[in-house]
């Protein structure tokens, strides 16, 4: 079925126009020391929880050449603690 069956996609937009090398990493939340650790994959069944945050990294072109960018999306209700 794919995206065509999702509700709310009738006004779809390109979120990262011109972006290349898009990667996603996942975090269970900060350690006791306050450091955020990131994993390349996340299995919610194995971890019995959603991640606390998802980091999106991508490359865009600028006049100076390729530019690395990133942003973090918090996941409401995610994490184990």
C-alpha positions, 0 to 999 in steps of 0.5 A, a space after each residue: 500500500 505504501 505512502 499513497 494509503 496514508 492519511 494527510 499526504 494529499 499536500 505532501 512537500 519535500 522536507 529537505 530539498 536538494 539534500 543528499 546522504 540522508 541518515 537517521 540515528 536513534 537514541 534511548 536518551 541521555 546516560 547518567 552522565 548526560 551524554 546522548 548516545 546514538 545507534 544506527 538502527 532501532 528495534 522497538 520490539 527488542 528494546 521494548 520502547 521507542 527511541 527518545 530522539 531521532 537525529 537526521 543528518 544530511 548534506 546540502 550544496 552551498 557556494 562553498 561546497 557540500 555542507 553537513 547539516 543535522 537536526 534532532 527530533 524528540 519522540 514523545 513517549 519514547 525511551 525506557 526510563 
